[in-house]
């Protein structure tokens, strides 16, 4: 899964983010020092299935990825203010990704699958992950 295309898209579409990057480890992203608001793109899963073609081998590959949000709002220790700040970031993220086709020759549009709260840490940082799915096709020569 080429996450660099997603990062480039997010940097171009989401000007409010101070930091956008890739992480292959959730804990490393959360423990790292980040300029907020920030987003990390993470690979989550990949599965394939045979397309059952007679003349050539073809696979339908479902690629799942997540976008980890980090927002901070120290005005509210319970996280309500940070959650309100997160709402605008999540909406902009969906507008940037849902329906976007990274490569029209081999895939379908990105779609949103789910999102969830990961944690609110002692520094007032709220961590949320939105998950997306991309279906691509591969045909062997």
N, C-alpha and C positions, 0 to 999 in steps of 0.2 A: 504494500500500500504506500503510495507516494503522498506523504503528508505535506510536503513542501508546497504543493498546489493549493492546499487548504490554507496554509499559513499566508501565502501571498495574497489570496483572496481576502482573508480577514484583515490583513494590514491595509489593503486598499479600501475596504468597505467600512471598517470600524475605527474611525479616527479617534474616538474617545478612549481607546485602550492605549495605555502607556507602554505595555509590553505584550508581545505575542511571540510564542515559540512552540517548540515541540519537546515533549518529554515522553520517554518510554517507561517511566516509573512514576506512579502516582505519589508515593511518599517523597521522592526526590523533588518533585514539583512543589509539594506543599511545604517541605522543609527549607526550600531555597529562598533566597532573598529576592523579592520581586518588587518592581515599581507598580503600584496599583492605580487604576484597575488593570488587571492582566488576564490573559487567556493562554492556556496551553492546549495543544492538540495532542491527543494520545491515541495510539492504536489500541483497539479493544479486542477484536475477534475477526476471524475470517473463516468462511466455510464455502465449500464448493459442491456442486452437483453436476452430474453428467446431463447434457442436453439431449442425449439420445439420437444424435444424428447418424444417418447410415453411411454417408460418404466421407465424413471426417470427424475427428474428436473435438468436441466443444464442451466447455464448462461454463456454468453460470456461477459467478463468485460473488458472495455477499460479504461486504467489508463493513465492519462496524468501527466507528471511531467516536471519541468523546472530545468535547471542548470543556476544559476545566476553567471555571471563572473564579477569580479572586477579587473581591471588593472589600473595602474597609470603611467603616463608619463608626468612630469611637463615641458618638453621641449617645449610643444606646447599647448597654452591655448585654442585653438580651438578643440583639441582632435585628430588631425590627427596622431600624433605619438602614442598615446594610442591605436587608432584603428588599426594601423599597428602591434602593439604588440599583440592585441587581436586575430588577424588572426591565429597565430600559436597555441594559446590556443584552439580556436574553432576547428581547424583541429584535434588536439590531442584528444579533447573531442569526436568528431564524430568517430574517429578511435577506441576509447575505448568503445563506447556505441552502435553504429549502427551495427546491426546484432548479438549483444550479447544476449543470452537467459539466464536470471537469474535463471529460473527453467524450464528445458526442459519437465518435467512431467506435467506442468500446463500452459505453455505459449508459446508464439511466440517470435521472435526476436524484440528487441527495434528498433524503426524507428524514424528518425528525422521528425518533422512536420513544425517548423518554428523558426525564431529567430528575435529579434528586439532590438533596442537601447532603454534603459530606461532613462538614463540621463548621463550627464557629470557634475559633481559637481565642486564647487569652489576649491576643493583640488586637482584637476586634475585627479580625479578618474572617470573612464568610467565604467558604469554599463550596461551590455548586458545580455539578457536572451535567451537561446536556449531551445526550447520545444521539448519533445519527447513523444512517445506513446508506450505503452506496452499492448498487448492483452493477457488476461489470461482466463482460463476456470475453472468453478466451477461446480461440480456435487454433488447434495445432496445425502446422503446415503439412 
